[in-house]
Amino acid sequence: ARSSGARGARVLVVEADRLAAAALASLLRSDGHEVVVESTARAAVRQVVRYRPDVIVVDADLPAGDGLDLVERLLIVPTIAEHDVVVLAGTDPDVAEACRAMGVDHLLTGPVDPSELRSTVACVADTIPARHVVPGKVAAMEMLRELGAISPE
């Protein structure tokens, strides 16, 4: 896991409402995360490839039903684990149920609670080194040492 002094995560926020997006980005930046904001599913998909975020925060209520479609697409990308996606489901129980059915690990319902969002993103960020384990024990151990996840022998 990351130490508390480590650089924050690279976070992609996908939110169509400009004020909400700015508020989310500001909140996450105040925790030391590097944040990129996109307002459409199409732009978000491009950023996933270009920016390679550690955490993706998606408003499931994007226009034209694109939020749920985006979540579904993200969950089938091999380099994105289920725990990397944080979904803001709002108050619609059908949206929350659809996200659960897709296997979303981090689902925030109701109005966005800033402390809940911050702690969820921090929790996801703390698991980042675990995904960098590569096949081959020697290579995996070396990478974990470089990331500071384990101490040198």
C-alpha positions in Angstrom: 0.0 0.0 0.0 1.1 3.6 -0.5 2.5 5.5 2.4 0.6 8.6 3.4 3.4 10.7 2.0 3.1 9.2 -1.5 2.0 11.1 -4.6 -1.7 11.0 -5.0 -3.4 8.9 -7.6 -4.2 10.0 -11.2 -7.9 10.4 -11.2 -10.3 10.8 -14.2 -13.6 12.4 -13.2 -16.4 12.0 -15.7 -19.2 14.4 -15.0 -21.4 16.3 -17.4 -22.3 19.1 -15.0 -19.5 21.7 -15.1 -20.0 23.0 -11.5 -20.2 19.5 -10.1 -17.1 18.4 -12.1 -15.2 21.5 -10.8 -16.2 20.8 -7.2 -15.2 17.1 -7.5 -11.9 17.9 -9.1 -11.1 20.6 -6.5 -12.0 18.2 -3.6 -9.8 15.5 -5.0 -6.9 17.9 -5.8 -7.0 19.1 -2.2 -6.1 15.5 -1.2 -3.0 15.6 -3.5 -4.5 13.7 -6.5 -3.8 14.7 -10.1 -7.2 15.1 -11.7 -8.4 15.3 -15.3 -12.1 16.0 -16.0 -14.2 14.9 -19.0 -17.9 15.6 -19.6 -18.7 12.8 -22.1 -18.3 9.1 -22.2 -16.5 9.3 -25.6 -13.9 11.8 -24.2 -13.5 9.6 -21.1 -12.7 6.6 -23.1 -10.0 8.5 -25.0 -8.6 9.7 -21.6 -8.4 6.2 -20.3 -6.0 5.4 -23.1 -4.1 8.6 -23.1 -4.0 9.5 -19.3 -4.1 6.0 -17.9 -5.8 7.0 -14.6 -5.5 5.0 -11.4 -9.0 5.8 -10.4 -12.0 6.7 -12.5 -15.0 8.5 -10.9 -18.0 8.3 -13.2 -21.4 10.0 -12.8 -23.8 7.2 -13.8 -26.3 9.9 -14.9 -24.4 11.2 -17.9 -26.7 12.4 -20.7 -28.3 9.8 -23.1 -27.6 6.9 -20.7 -23.9 7.1 -21.4 -22.9 6.8 -17.8 -23.9 3.2 -17.4 -22.6 2.4 -20.8 -19.3 3.9 -19.9 -19.1 1.9 -16.6 -19.9 -1.3 -18.5 -17.1 -0.5 -21.1 -14.6 0.3 -18.4 -15.2 -2.9 -16.6 -14.2 -5.0 -19.6 -10.9 -3.2 -20.2 -8.2 -5.6 -19.1 -6.0 -3.0 -17.4 -8.9 -1.6 -15.3 -10.0 -3.6 -12.3 -13.4 -3.4 -10.8 -12.1 -1.6 -7.8 -10.6 1.2 -9.9 -14.0 2.5 -10.9 -16.0 4.7 -8.4 -19.6 5.2 -9.6 -21.8 8.1 -8.4 -25.2 6.6 -8.8 -27.3 9.4 -7.5 -30.8 8.6 -6.0 -32.1 6.3 -8.7 -32.3 2.7 -7.3 -32.4 1.2 -10.8 -29.0 2.8 -11.6 -27.6 1.5 -8.4 -28.9 -2.0 -9.1 -27.5 -1.9 -12.6 -24.1 -1.0 -11.3 -24.2 -3.7 -8.7 -25.1 -6.2 -11.4 -22.1 -5.1 -13.4 -19.8 -5.8 -10.5 -18.9 -2.3 -9.5 -17.0 -2.4 -6.2 -17.4 1.3 -5.2 -20.9 2.6 -5.6 -21.8 5.9 -3.9 -25.6 6.6 -3.8 -27.5 9.7 -3.0 -26.1 13.2 -3.1 -22.3 13.1 -3.2 -20.9 13.0 0.3 -17.5 14.7 0.1 -15.9 12.7 2.9 -17.2 9.4 1.5 -15.9 10.2 -1.9 -12.5 11.3 -0.5 -12.2 8.1 1.6 -13.3 5.9 -1.3 -10.8 7.4 -3.7 -8.0 7.2 -1.0 -8.9 3.5 -0.5 -8.6 2.8 -4.2 -5.4 4.8 -4.4 -3.9 2.7 -1.6 -4.4 -0.5 -3.6 -2.6 0.8 -6.7 0.8 -1.0 -6.3 -1.0 -4.4 -6.1 -1.9 -4.1 -9.8 1.7 -3.7 -10.9 2.7 -7.3 -10.0 3.9 -9.0 -13.2 4.3 -12.7 -13.9 7.6 -14.0 -12.6 8.3 -13.8 -8.8 11.7 -12.1 -9.2 10.3 -9.4 -11.5 7.3 -8.9 -9.3 9.4 -8.6 -6.1 11.7 -6.0 -7.8 8.8 -3.9 -9.0 7.2 -4.0 -5.5 10.5 -2.9 -4.0 10.8 0.0 -6.5 7.2 1.1 -5.6 8.1 1.0 -1.9 5.4 -1.6 -1.3 8.0 -3.9 0.4 11.3 -3.1 2.0 14.6 -4.1 0.4 16.1 -7.3 1.7 
